[in-house]
C-alpha cells in the first residue's frame, strides 16, 4: 500500500535541502484535529537555516508544493505545513489491500530468517495459577503472535517453576500431613494447603527449614523418593494449568522448566571458573558485580545447591545453542529487574556476544483490592475462577438480552475470556494495577466486548446485505470524513504492530482495535449502509468488510476471538 507519509516527505525533500529524507519523515506529525488535515510538517527547525519565522517558512513551502496525486490540498497553519490526502485514493489503497490479503492483512516478512524466543507464563508447580500470572501469560502470548505476524521464526517457552527449595518444603509437608487421594482429587488447593501449613509450623519449628533444604539437596542428587514425589507434584499441577491454557487458547512449543537445566549447571559453573569469574563468599560462590554498581550474583549457596541465577544462565546458553536465537524475550514482572540485569551482565562477562540479544519485558504488579497476594498466607485469586466467572457473567448478559440466542456457551467463552484478556492488555504493561472484579467484567466503555460487538455488528450488516463484496467500486463515494477516519485507522495496522514490537508493548494493538471500533461506530451511526443507490451501497459494504477483517486480525494478535454474533 502506498505510504502517504513517504509521499509527503518526497514532496518536502524537493524543497528542503538542509534536512535528510529520514529527518523529514521523522518530523511529520498527525494533527490533533482532523479539520487541520491528515499530516503536518513543523517548520520550527528550519527557522535558523532560512533565517525566517516558522509561519513565513510554512506559507512559502505551502505555496511551492503542488497538490496532486495522493495529496489533495496543502495549506499553512501557523508554523506548520498541513497536508490533506486524496481520500478516494486512500480508500482504494486500503480496501484493495485488506480484501485481497484478508487474514494476512497487517502481516509482513521483516523478520524473515530471524529466530525469536518468547518465554512467558512460567507458573510455579504445586502453587496456584493465580490472577498475578495473567499478565505474563497474555502479554507473552500477544508478543508471540505479533512477532510471528512479521515473519519471525518464533518459539514459545513456558519456563515452569519446577525446581528449588520450595520442593524440599513440599516434600516435608506431604510426608508429614499429606493425603495422596486428596491431592489427586484437587491438586493445587491441596498442595497449597500443605505449603501454607509448612510455613505456619516452621515459624514455631525453624529446624523444618533445614529439613526442607536437605530434601531439595536430595532431589538435586537424584534421590529416588524425592524425584518420584517431585514428578508427581509436577504432573498433577500441569493438569490444572492446562485447563487455564485451554480457556485462553494458549499453546507452548516447550515446557522445559527449571528442572530441565539441573544437569546443565555443572558446565556453567565450570565455565565461570575458567573465566575466573567465581569467588568464594562465606562458603557460597558468587560473581562480583560491584564494578557495575550491582550486588553480587549468587551462583551456589554454601550447601552447594543452585539458585535461579544458575538455572537462568544454563537456560540461556542451552537456548542459544539449540535455537540460535536473534532475540530472547523474557516476559517477567518488573520486580525482577535487578535479577535480569545481574545475569545478563554475567552472560556478557562470560564472553557471549549474544548477551545483547537478551531482553527483559517487565510489567507492573497486580494487587488485590484488600491487599497484596501471598501464596504463603493463602491469599490468592485463582485465574481459572476469574475466567469461569467472566464466562458465566457474559452468558447471563446474553440470555437476558436474547433468551433464544444461538451458540451461547461458545460465544460466552469467547467474550468472557476476551474481556479479561483485553483488560490486561489495554494499559501500558509497566503500570501497576489493582485487580477488580467489577472493572474486569464490565462490558461498557473501552473494553474487549465493545470491540467484539463492533465486529459482530459488521458481520450482521454483511449478512443482511446478502450480496458479494467486491473491490470493483467507485472509490470517490468514500471520500467523506467518516469513511476517511475509518480507512486511516485501518491503514495504520502494520505500523502499529511494528511499533508495538519495537517497545514489546501489546497495548499498541488494543489501542488500534479500539480506535477502529470507535471510528467505525461513528460511521455506522451517521451513514446508512444498505441504501437503495447500488453504487453507494457497494462502496460502503466494502468499507464494512475491510473493517470487519481488520478487527478480526487485530483481535487475533491479542489472543482473542472475533464472534460473528453477540
Long-range contacts (C-beta under 8 A, 24 or more apart in sequence): 1-93, 1-94, 1-97, 1-491, 2-70, 2-89, 2-93, 4-38, 4-39, 4-70, 4-71, 4-85, 4-90, 5-39, 7-69, 7-70, 7-71, 8-39, 8-41, 8-71, 8-83, 11-65, 11-71, 12-41, 12-61, 12-65, 12-81, 15-61, 15-64, 15-65, 16-46, 16-61, 18-46, 18-49, 19-45, 19-46, 31-80, 31-82, 34-481, 34-485, 36-77, 36-82, 37-73, 37-75, 37-77, 37-82, 37-83, 37-84, 38-83, 38-84, 38-85, 38-488, 39-82, 39-83, 39-85, 40-77, 40-80, 40-81, 40-82, 40-83, 41-80, 41-81, 41-82, 41-83, 42-79, 42-80, 43-79, 43-80, 43-81, 44-79, 53-79, 54-78, 54-79, 55-79, 87-478, 87-479, 87-480, 87-483, 87-484, 87-487, 88-475, 88-476, 88-478, 88-479, 89-475, 90-484, 90-487, 90-488, 90-491, 91-475, 91-478, 91-479, 91-483, 91-484, 91-487, 91-539, 91-543, 92-475, 93-491, 94-487, 94-490, 94-491, 94-546, 95-471, 95-473, 95-475, 95-478, 95-487, 95-542, 95-543, 95-546, 96-471, 98-490, 98-545, 98-546, 98-549, 98-550, 99-469, 99-471, 99-542, 99-545, 99-546, 99-549, 100-471, 102-549, 103-549, 103-552, 103-553, 103-556, 105-493, 105-549, 105-550, 105-553, 106-149, 106-493, 106-494, 106-497, 106-550, 106-553, 106-554, 106-557, 107-149, 107-150, 107-151, 107-494, 108-149, 108-150, 108-151, 108-494, 108-498, 109-150, 109-151, 110-150, 110-151, 110-498, 111-147, 111-150, 111-151, 111-152, 111-153, 112-151, 112-152, 113-153, 114-151, 114-152, 114-153, 114-326, 114-327, 115-152, 115-153, 115-154, 115-155, 115-323, 115-324, 115-325, 115-326, 115-327, 116-147, 116-152, 116-153, 116-154, 116-155, 116-325, 116-326, 116-327, 116-328, 116-329, 117-154, 117-155, 117-157, 117-319, 117-323, 117-325, 117-327, 117-328, 117-329, 118-143, 118-144, 118-147, 118-154, 118-155, 118-156, 118-157, 118-329, 118-331, 119-157, 119-158, 119-159, 119-328, 119-329, 119-330, 119-331, 119-332, 120-144, 120-156, 120-157, 120-158, 120-331, 121-158, 121-245, 121-250, 121-252, 122-158, 122-159, 122-160, 122-161, 122-257, 122-332, 123-160, 123-161, 123-241, 124-160, 124-161, 124-162, 124-166, 125-160, 125-161, 125-162, 125-167, 125-233, 125-234, 125-237, 125-238, 125-257, 126-166, 126-167, 126-170, 126-187, 126-188, 126-191, 126-192, 126-195, 126-233, 126-234, 126-237, 127-161, 127-166, 127-188, 127-191, 127-192, 127-195, 127-237, 127-375, 128-188, 128-189, 128-192, 128-375, 128-380, 128-382, 129-188, 129-240, 129-241, 129-244, 129-382, 129-383, 129-384, 130-373, 130-375, 130-380, 130-381, 130-382, 130-383, 131-366, 131-368, 131-373, 131-380, 131-381, 131-382, 131-383, 131-386, 131-435, 132-365, 132-366, 132-373, 132-380, 133-383, 134-366, 134-383, 134-386, 134-420, 134-424, 135-333, 135-363, 135-364, 135-366, 135-424, 135-429, 136-331, 136-332, 136-333, 136-363, 137-248, 137-250, 137-383, 138-248, 138-421, 138-424, 138-425, 138-506, 138-558, 138-559, 139-331, 139-361, 139-363, 139-424, 139-425, 139-429, 139-506, 140-329, 140-331, 140-361, 141-248, 141-250, 141-559, 142-425, 142-506, 142-509, 142-557, 142-558, 142-559, 143-329, 143-331, 143-361, 143-501, 143-504, 143-506, 145-556, 145-557, 145-558, 145-559, 146-497, 146-500, 146-501, 146-506, 146-509, 146-557, 147-501, 149-497, 149-557, 150-497, 150-498, 150-501, 155-253, 155-254, 155-323, 155-325, 156-251, 156-252, 156-253, 156-254, 157-252, 157-253, 157-254, 157-256, 157-319, 158-252, 158-254, 158-255, 158-257, 159-256, 159-257, 159-258, 159-315, 160-234, 160-255, 160-256, 160-257, 160-258, 160-259, 161-257, 161-258, 162-230, 162-234, 162-257, 162-258, 162-259, 163-219, 163-257, 163-258, 163-259, 163-262, 163-311, 164-216, 164-258, 164-308, 165-212, 165-213, 165-216, 165-305, 166-195, 167-215, 167-216, 167-219, 167-226, 167-230, 167-233, 168-211, 168-212, 168-213, 168-214, 168-215, 168-216, 168-217, 168-219, 169-195, 169-198, 169-199, 169-202, 169-212, 170-194, 170-195, 170-198, 170-229, 170-233, 171-212, 171-215, 171-219, 171-226, 171-229, 171-230, 172-198, 172-208, 172-211, 172-212, 172-215, 173-197, 173-198, 174-229, 183-236, 184-236, 187-236, 187-237, 187-239, 187-240, 188-237, 188-240, 188-382, 191-233, 191-236, 191-237, 192-375, 192-378, 192-380, 193-378, 195-375, 195-376, 196-375, 196-376, 196-377, 196-378, 199-376, 213-303, 213-305, 216-305, 217-303, 217-304, 217-305, 220-262, 220-305, 220-306, 230-259, 234-259, 240-384, 243-384, 244-383, 244-384, 244-387, 247-384, 247-387, 247-388, 247-413, 247-417, 248-387, 248-417, 248-421, 248-559, 249-559, 249-561, 250-559, 256-315, 258-308, 258-311, 258-315, 260-315, 261-311, 261-314, 261-315, 261-318, 262-306, 262-311, 264-314, 264-317, 264-318, 265-306, 265-310, 265-311, 265-314, 267-314, 268-310, 268-313, 268-314, 268-317, 269-299, 269-300, 269-310, 271-317, 271-350, 272-299, 272-346, 272-350, 275-349, 275-350, 275-351, 277-346, 277-349, 277-350, 287-346, 287-349, 289-342, 289-345, 289-346, 292-345, 294-338, 294-341, 294-342, 294-345, 295-338, 295-342, 297-342, 297-343, 297-345, 297-346, 308-339, 309-339, 309-342, 309-343, 309-346, 312-339, 312-343, 313-343, 313-346, 313-347, 313-350, 316-343, 316-347, 316-358, 317-347, 317-352, 320-352, 320-354, 325-354, 325-357, 326-357, 327-357, 327-359, 328-357, 328-358, 328-359, 329-359, 329-361, 329-504, 330-358, 330-359, 330-360, 330-361, 331-361, 331-363, 332-360, 332-361, 332-362, 333-362, 333-363, 333-364, 333-365, 334-362, 334-363, 334-364, 334-365, 334-430, 335-365, 336-360, 336-362, 337-362, 359-504, 361-429, 361-504, 362-429, 362-430, 363-429, 363-430, 364-429, 364-430, 364-431, 364-432, 364-433, 365-432, 366-432, 366-433, 366-434, 366-435, 367-432, 367-433, 367-434, 367-435, 368-434, 368-435, 369-434, 369-435, 369-436, 381-435, 386-420, 386-437, 386-440, 387-416, 387-417, 387-420, 389-437, 389-441, 390-416, 390-417, 390-419, 390-420, 390-440, 390-441, 391-416, 391-417, 392-416, 393-441, 394-419, 394-443, 394-449, 397-443, 398-566, 405-565, 406-565, 407-565, 411-563, 411-565, 411-566, 414-452, 414-560, 414-561, 414-563, 415-448, 415-449, 415-452, 415-563, 415-566, 417-560, 418-448, 418-449, 418-452, 418-555, 418-560, 418-561, 419-443, 419-447, 419-448, 419-449, 420-448, 421-448, 421-558, 421-559, 421-560, 422-447, 422-448, 422-449, 422-451, 422-510, 422-558, 422-560, 423-447, 423-448, 425-506, 425-507, 425-509, 425-510, 425-558, 426-507, 426-510, 426-514, 427-507, 428-505, 428-507, 429-505, 429-506, 429-507, 446-514, 448-560, 449-566, 450-514, 450-517, 451-513, 451-514, 451-517, 451-551, 451-555, 452-555, 452-560, 452-561, 452-562, 452-563, 452-566, 453-566, 454-516, 454-517, 454-520, 454-521, 454-547, 454-551, 455-548, 455-551, 455-552, 455-555, 455-562, 455-563, 455-564, 456-563, 456-564, 456-565, 456-566, 457-521, 457-524, 458-520, 458-544, 458-545, 458-547, 458-548, 458-551, 459-548, 459-564, 459-565, 460-565, 461-524, 461-529, 461-530, 461-541, 461-544, 462-541, 462-544, 462-545, 462-548, 464-530, 465-529, 465-530, 465-537, 465-541, 467-538, 467-541, 469-538, 469-541, 469-542, 469-544, 469-545, 470-538, 470-542, 471-542, 473-535, 473-538, 473-539, 473-542, 474-535, 474-538, 474-539, 475-539, 477-535, 477-536, 477-539, 477-540, 478-539, 478-540, 478-543, 480-527, 482-519, 482-522, 482-523, 482-526, 482-527, 483-523, 483-527, 483-540, 483-543, 485-519, 485-522, 485-523, 486-516, 486-519, 486-520, 486-523, 486-543, 486-547, 487-543, 487-546, 488-519, 489-515, 489-516, 489-519, 490-516, 490-546, 490-547, 490-550, 493-550, 493-553, 493-554, 497-557, 506-557, 506-558, 509-554, 509-557, 509-558, 510-558, 512-554, 513-551, 513-554, 513-555, 513-558, 516-547, 516-550, 516-551, 516-554, 517-551, 520-547
